[in-house]
């Protein structure tokens, strides 16, 4: 995720059958080092294959922490935080210019990910929501009954059958190709690659994507009330691959998953390719701690949650929000096959952007990611949707369940109930999982750690490092905290973006901290990066700024009145590839 343009937003900006399709051929990590991912035909639009020379082949609000586990079973890549200059929203992609997608700089996807092209793209209308007498309710996957599972299996089977016509936009592979085209460089906007990850487009794009996928499934079983199940990985009972997806021979099963993570294995929401050697109880504890940090501590302001601005004309991947960073990305890696497993080369299916949609579990994973959008806004404070017109007016292109093509806008997907769906309520125990256990009884001995000026610039993060750093202000009033968030800022982090990257950050500890136990008040958050195609970056060197909101942490560990604090950074994956120019603490309007 490269740095974006020199300025960004303030943190808190307030039908009928048709005969045939003729189209181009269809098509999150590639390699051990690369990231992810039929009904009646309509006569209103015809399709052509004139794209790129024919190459397109209610909450547990008061819950005992121990009972939760035993009984139930940052700003990422922000260039800076100055106001965003006037730009323009991202328009829908020009399908006629859709080209081959790339797994990495050297390797193309072996088939076309491009969709069928309407004969008159300029006449494609904006989508209007049909009347819905009843909301579609999305159930928690682990709690679904056999009747629901049978319906979901049938709908998915019928969608797979539509693949007999490789150009049917409702077919399972064509639906998977949507993610490939938008995420692996098939589309260009304003002369630059279009990328819906690593920016403020992440949440709205995937919400629209699931909306149409869900409606297609419902139409295939004549059930307009059908709702996608969400993988409830933020709840201890859901921290396993849901059983409905782990039945071999089912239309919901994908053999190209990590086989060691089946059969009830507890998921690691911070997974980055290395198994943490700990107990199931500690793993669930880590997961709930991660959820608290990513949803509450590190996301008090909109851009911290949604990701950085991505108006027309800027480079792709300006910076991802907290939930996209963790747990969204680690879940992809944890589910997908690793290279050389199941005879795959790049990390499939969930383990790679271009192929992620080929695993039905992808859609349930993203349903829970989408659910986090609603849960985050319900937390209150300044947690609200962005209001900048370049976000609200950004557009995408999809086919509906009747094979009609439509344009859609971000502004029309902000309220899930207005879109006709909602989530079956489940407790959110992470809300009450603020880390309370401390590694140190008091303030760490600052004389035992060097000042930041002696540690940075750092050429290689190949081991844990500790340093002391001065704060711009101490003993702030509550009003001052409400107006400005204190940000621990890592400037000009550089690394090879073809490699997996993760490091963890702690306050008020030294290098002896046990980084496999995250349920500590001192745990501030983590930075991650997945290998991914990034524009024309042939050198693979990415430069980002990483910020963590630490106002709440300083209160919790009793350092509000300290002028200087200790910080420890622990590399988990790829540290030898990471250099850091400098670190500082800033006060930022929120």
VEXTIKE-662205 format. One record per residue (C-alpha): residue in one letter; x, y, z. Coordinates in steps of 0.05 Angstrom, whole numbers, padded with zeros to 5 digits, always signed. Layout:
<sites>
AXYZ ...
</sites>
This chain:
<sites>
X+00000+00000+00000 X+00038+00060-00024 X+00030+00129+00004 X-00023+00170-00030 X-00024+00240-00054 X+00000+00296-00010 X-00066+00312+00022 X-00123+00274+00053 X-00188+00286+00089 X-00192+00307+00162 X-00204+00245+00205 X-00277+00263+00216 X-00309+00290+00152 X-00370+00300+00178 X-00733-00194-00326 X-00743-00222-00394 X-00706-00279-00429 X-00653-00262-00481 X-00622-00309-00529 X-00547-00309-00518 X-00485-00275-00491 X-00425-00261-00534 X-00369-00233-00492 X-00296-00235-00477 X-00275-00299-00444 X-00285-00299-00369 X-00233-00299-00321 X-00121-00234-00043 X-00036-00261-00052 X-00005-00294-00109 X+00055-00338-00095 X+00078-00349-00024 X+00087-00277-00034 X+00022-00250-00065 X-00049-00231-00039 X-00112-00246-00053 X-00190-00251-00066 X-00582-00370-00276 X-00652-00352-00287 X-00682-00315-00347 X-00642-00275-00396 X-00657-00203-00409 X-00667-00174-00478 X-00656-00101-00460 X-00581-00107-00467 X-00538-00148-00513 X-00466-00165-00501 X-00404-00163-00543 X-00333-00189-00541 X-00297-00128-00567 X-00253-00118-00506 X-00178-00116-00514 X-00166-00155-00577 X-00207-00215-00556 X-00158-00235-00501 X-00210-00237-00446 X-00218-00309-00448 X-00562-00159+00441 X-00492-00148+00452 X-00463-00177+00515 X-00456-00107+00543 X-00443-00131+00613 X-00409-00198+00607 X-00357-00231+00650 X-00293-00239+00608 X-00280-00309+00634 X-00352-00330+00619 X-00347-00303+00548 X-00291-00352+00533 X-00307-00411+00577 X-00382-00408+00572 X-00390-00388+00499 X-00336-00433+00476 X-00097+00050+00264 X-00094+00086+00210 X-00062+00043+00157 X-00020+00073+00102 X-00043+00145+00110 X+00002+00195+00076 X-00019+00249+00125 X-00082+00280+00152 X-00086+00347+00117 X-00151+00368+00083 X-00165+00334+00016 X-00157+00378-00045 X-00216+00383-00092 X-00215+00323-00138 X-00269+00279-00167 X-00303+00213-00149 X-00281+00147-00179 X-00328+00132-00238 X-00351+00062-00257 X-00299+00024-00298 X-00300+00027-00374 X-00315-00046-00389 X-00291-00038-00461 X-00221-00024-00436 X-00220-00083-00388 X-00157-00124-00398 X-00119-00183-00369 X-00114-00184-00293 X-00047-00198-00260 X-00030-00244-00203 X+00036-00207-00195 X+00082-00166-00238 X+00106-00226-00276 X+00044-00269-00282 X-00024-00257-00313 X-00087-00291-00291 X-00095-00349-00340 X-00166-00329-00360 X-00204-00264-00368 X-00237-00235-00307 X-00276-00184-00349 X-00353-00186-00348 X-00400-00187-00407 X-00404-00118-00439 X-00470-00083-00452 X-00475-00062-00524 X-00489+00010-00502 X-00449+00022-00439 X-00468+00096-00439 X-00542+00077-00430 X-00532+00034-00369 X-00579+00063-00316 X-00569+00076-00243 X-00597+00023-00197 X-00663+00034-00160 X-00681-00011-00102 X-00741-00055-00115 X-00797-00055-00064 X-00785-00104-00008 X-00845-00125+00035 X-00797-00159+00083 X-00724-00149+00101 X-00675-00204+00082 X-00643-00226+00147 X-00572-00251+00144 X-00562-00306+00197 X-00500-00325+00235 X-00471-00384+00196 X-00454-00426+00257 X-00526-00419+00283 X-00562-00436+00217 X-00610-00495+00218 X-00610-00553+00167 X-00669-00524+00128 X-00631-00460+00116 X-00567-00497+00098 X-00605-00539+00047 X-00633-00477+00014 X-00564-00444+00011 X-00532-00507-00018 X-00586-00511-00071 X-00579-00438-00090 X-00503-00445-00096 X-00510-00510-00136 X-00556-00475-00186 X-00508-00416-00191 X-00451-00465-00207 X-00494-00498-00260 X-00499-00431-00296 X-00424-00437-00310 X-00443-00481-00370 X-00450-00414-00405 X-00383-00382-00387 X-00410-00313-00405 X-00472-00315-00361 X-00462-00257-00312 X-00501-00296-00259 X-00455-00357-00261 X-00412-00373-00201 X-00347-00362-00237 X-00370-00296-00267 X-00390-00273-00198 X-00321-00292-00172 X-00290-00254-00231 X-00320-00190-00205 X-00270-00190-00148 X-00214-00209-00195 X-00228-00151-00244 X-00235-00098-00190 X-00176-00121-00150 X-00122-00148-00197 X-00111-00092-00246 X-00160-00109-00302 X-00192-00040-00299 X-00159+00027-00311 X-00188+00093-00288 X-00157+00158-00311 X-00097+00121-00336 X-00085+00087-00269 X-00101+00017-00244 X-00167+00013-00206 X-00162-00020-00138 X-00220-00024-00089 X-00177-00048-00031 X-00130-00007+00012 X-00175+00055+00011 X-00243+00084+00030 X-00275+00044-00027 X-00265-00022+00010 X-00330-00023+00050 X-00379+00005-00001 X-00353-00038-00059 X-00360-00103-00021 X-00428-00083+00006 X-00455-00073-00065 X-00420-00137-00088 X-00454-00179-00034 X-00521-00145-00046 X-00526-00169-00117 X-00495-00237-00103 X-00548-00248-00048 X-00605-00227-00093 X-00581-00274-00148 X-00580-00333-00099 X-00650-00316-00076 X-00676-00313-00147 X-00647-00382-00163 X-00690-00414-00109 X-00749-00366-00117 X-00739-00338-00048 X-00733-00261-00047 X-00724-00263+00029 X-00661-00306+00026 X-00603-00274+00063 X-00529-00293+00060 X-00501-00323+00124 X-00447-00284+00159 X-00385-00318+00188 X-00389-00294+00260 X-00313-00297+00273 X-00318-00240+00323 X-00356-00285+00371 X-00323-00346+00405 X-00377-00393+00379 X-00362-00370+00308 X-00286-00373+00311 X-00282-00435+00267 X-00300-00449+00195 X-00375-00456+00199 X-00394-00531+00193 X-00439-00518+00132 X-00377-00499+00093 X-00335-00558+00116 X-00377-00614+00086 X-00340-00648+00029 X-00384-00657-00032 X-00427-00597-00015 X-00433-00538-00063 X-00407-00495-00005 X-00343-00535+00003 X-00277-00513-00029 X-00220-00563-00030 X-00169-00508-00040 X-00170-00486+00032 X-00115-00495+00084 X-00130-00566+00105 X-00098-00557+00174 X-00150-00504+00191 X-00211-00549+00183 X-00251-00591+00232 X-00264-00539+00285 X-00195-00507+00288 X-00198-00439+00324 X-00183-00383+00276 X-00127-00333+00288 X-00154-00264+00270 X-00083-00238+00267 X-00056-00296+00225 X+00001-00282+00178 X+00026-00350+00157 X+00055-00373+00223 X+00017-00414+00274 X+00016-00384+00344 X+00034-00438+00394 X-00018-00425+00448 X-00082-00453+00478 X-00151-00447+00447 X-00171-00403+00505 X-00112-00356+00494 X-00127-00354+00418 X-00199-00334+00430 X-00174-00282+00480 X-00126-00255+00428 X-00182-00252+00377 X-00229-00212+00422 X-00172-00165+00441 X-00158-00153+00367 X-00231-00138+00354 X-00233-00088+00412 X-00171-00052+00387 X-00192-00050+00314 X-00264-00031+00326 X-00257+00016+00385 X-00187+00038+00406 X-00157+00047+00337 X-00220+00071+00300 X-00249+00131+00337 X-00252+00171+00272 X-00281+00156+00203 X-00218+00153+00161 X-00184+00108+00212 X-00241+00058+00201 X-00257+00066+00127 X-00187+00078+00099 X-00154+00135+00063 X-00185+00179+00008 X-00181+00153-00063 X-00208+00207-00110 X-00200+00204-00185 X-00128+00216-00207 X-00093+00191-00145 X-00051+00128-00142 X-00087+00065-00120 X-00078+00037-00050 X-00071+00101-00009 X-00082+00064+00056 X-00130+00015+00088 X-00175+00023+00149 X-00171-00017+00213 X-00218-00075+00197 X-00191-00084+00126 X-00122-00090+00157 X-00142-00137+00213 X-00181-00183+00216 X-00204-00181+00143 X-00136-00196+00113 X-00113-00249+00163 X-00178-00287+00154 X-00165-00291+00079 X-00095-00318+00092 X-00118-00367+00146 X-00171-00398+00101 X-00134-00400+00035 X-00086-00455+00014 X-00014-00439+00023 X+00033-00447-00037 X+00050-00520-00052 X-00013-00543-00014 X-00068-00576-00054 X-00022-00569-00115 X-00031-00494-00119 X+00023-00443-00132 X-00001-00376-00106 X-00043-00386-00044 X-00113-00402-00068 X-00173-00392-00067 X-00186-00346-00008 X-00112-00335-00005 X-00110-00294-00069 X-00149-00233-00092 X-00164-00259-00161 X-00190-00326-00137 X-00222-00308-00070 X-00293-00308-00098 X-00285-00381-00120 X-00294-00401-00047 X-00366-00393-00022 X-00337-00378+00046 X-00311-00312+00017 X-00382-00283+00015 X-00397-00302+00087 X-00330-00274+00109 X-00346-00208+00076 X-00417-00208+00103 X-00387-00205+00173 X-00337-00152+00150 X-00398-00112+00125 X-00433-00125+00191 X-00375-00091+00226 X-00393-00027+00188 X-00460-00025+00222 X-00432-00047+00289 X-00379+00007+00287 X-00429+00063+00274 X-00472+00037+00332 X-00413+00048+00380 X-00427+00123+00377 X-00380+00181+00387 X-00352+00207+00322 X-00362+00140+00288 X-00403+00158+00228 X-00402+00153+00152 X-00358+00198+00112 X-00392+00258+00081 X-00342+00277+00027 X-00373+00280-00042 X-00315+00243-00075 X-00332+00183-00032 X-00408+00189-00036 X-00407+00196-00112 X-00358+00141-00129 X-00390+00088-00173 X-00386+00014-00190 X-00418-00031-00243 X-00458-00095-00230 X-00510-00141-00261 X-00574-00155-00222 X-00610-00221-00215 X-00647-00209-00281 X-00581-00199-00319 X-00593-00125-00325 X-00531-00081-00320 X-00531-00023-00271 X-00487+00032-00244 X-00488+00043-00168 X-00463+00098-00123 X-00431+00094-00054 X-00483+00143-00026 X-00538+00093-00038 X-00509+00037+00004 X-00499+00071+00071 X-00561+00042+00104 X-00569-00034+00097 X-00642-00032+00117 X-00658+00015+00060 X-00623-00035+00015 X-00670-00088+00041 X-00626-00130+00088 X-00604-00133+00160 X-00564-00180+00205 X-00592-00228+00255 X-00568-00202+00322 X-00512-00237+00358 X-00474-00215+00420 X-00410-00175+00409 X-00368-00193+00469 X-00308-00155+00442 X-00343-00091+00461 X-00327-00107+00534 X-00259-00138+00521 X-00215-00078+00534 X-00147-00107+00554 X-00138-00098+00629 X-00079-00143+00645 X-00015-00104+00650 X+00056-00127+00639 X+00084-00074+00685 X+00057-00048+00751 X+00083+00022+00736 X+00122+00061+00685 X+00177+00024+00649 X+00247+00046+00666 X+00262+00096+00610 X+00337+00094+00625 X+00337+00023+00599 X+00313+00041+00529 X+00346+00089+00480 X+00310+00152+00454 X+00278+00147+00385 X+00331+00194+00358 X+00383+00139+00370 X+00342+00083+00339 X+00316+00116+00276 X+00325+00115+00218 X+00322+00040+00223 X+00347+00001+00163 X+00320-00067+00182 X+00266-00090+00232 X+00297-00159+00240 X+00288-00161+00316 X+00244-00130+00370 X+00263-00058+00384 X+00247-00011+00443 X+00254+00064+00446 X+00229+00124+00486 X+00191+00180+00453 X+00168+00249+00475 X+00094+00269+00473 X+00071+00336+00446 X+00025+00347+00506 X+00009+00312+00571 X-00047+00316+00623 X-00097+00335+00570 X-00169+00352+00590 X-00227+00309+00567 X-00249+00365+00519 X-00179+00366+00489 X-00181+00291+00480 X-00249+00295+00447 X-00223+00347+00397 X-00156+00315+00381 X-00133+00243+00379 X-00062+00227+00400 X-00028+00188+00344 X+00035+00146+00349 X+00062+00157+00278 X+00113+00114+00241 X+00139+00155+00183 X+00163+00129+00116 X+00159+00054+00129 X+00189+00019+00068 X+00185-00054+00050 X+00180-00102-00008 X+00106-00106-00024 X+00115-00175-00055 X+00125-00203+00015 X+00081-00216+00075 X+00091-00162+00128 X+00067-00157+00200 X+00093-00123+00263 X+00060-00110+00331 X+00066-00048+00373 X+00065-00043+00450 X+00070+00015+00498 X+00106+00015+00565 X+00140-00052+00556 X+00210-00074+00535 X+00235-00125+00485 X+00220-00183+00532 X+00144-00175+00522 X+00108-00240+00503 X+00079-00218+00436 X+00038-00281+00429 X-00008-00257+00484 X-00045-00196+00458 X-00094-00187+00516 X-00049-00136+00549 X-00067-00063+00563 X-00001-00045+00530 X-00018-00076+00462 X-00030-00017+00415 X-00042-00052+00349 X-00009-00083+00288 X+00011-00065+00217 X+00002-00116+00162 X+00013-00118+00087 X-00003-00172+00037 X+00034-00182-00028 X-00006-00149-00082 X-00002-00119-00151 X+00009-00044-00143 X+00006-00003-00207 X+00072+00001-00243 X+00114-00009-00181 X+00167-00053-00213 X+00215-00044-00154 X+00163-00072-00105 X+00185-00020-00054 X+00125+00011-00018 X+00128+00072+00027 X+00073+00084+00079 X+00059+00122+00142 X+00027+00082+00198 X-00012+00114+00255 X-00043+00085+00318 X-00093+00122+00361 X-00065+00117+00432 X-00108+00165+00474 X-00147+00109+00506 X-00085+00066+00517 X-00049+00121+00555 X-00109+00127+00601 X-00112+00052+00612 X-00039+00043+00630 X-00034+00106+00672 X+00012+00147+00627 X-00032+00208+00614 X+00013+00254+00655 X+00079+00228+00627 X+00119+00271+00579 X+00158+00211+00552 X+00135+00140+00540 X+00167+00074+00519 X+00148+00039+00454 X+00166-00032+00433 X+00158-00058+00361 X+00158-00134+00350 X+00165-00161+00279 X+00121-00222+00265 X+00131-00233+00190 X+00178-00201+00140 X+00214-00156+00188 X+00280-00162+00151 X+00246-00127+00093 X+00222-00067+00135 X+00258-00001+00145 X+00229+00058+00184 X+00253+00130+00176 X+00226+00157+00241 X+00172+00157+00295 X+00135+00214+00327 X+00071+00228+00366 X+00021+00277+00336 X-00045+00308+00359 X-00095+00303+00302 X-00165+00333+00295 X-00219+00280+00300 
</sites>
